């Protein structure tokens, strides 16, 4: 089963400078920097939940992919089996989470690492913003 919806270019080998989740505003921002010094910001809006592991001082991204809901539930089955009973990521059963994601048009974004930070973000939208380095 092909679960990949799209890959976001311009993030491979970017160093994660910072990330911040604003639960009141339902957003998550991640600022990264390319090897050439270009700043690239990733803004998730309509945030339902996020889960990161292996977070270290010098995180380097491999990439960010959007995957199908089916792919998300398959890839994170073991994690969800252990966390759903405690309300993460936002419901008390897998079926309730599926229904909520469909109803609210929540998308699944998987973050892969070359080094350090990896995981997922469940959100409605993502926007990538590039900013050239100051000379």
Helices and strands as residue ranges (DSSP letters): E 4-8, E 15-22, E 27-33, E 39-45, E 49-53, E 60-67, H 69-75, H 77-83, G 84-86, H 94-104, E 107-115, E 118-123, E 125-131
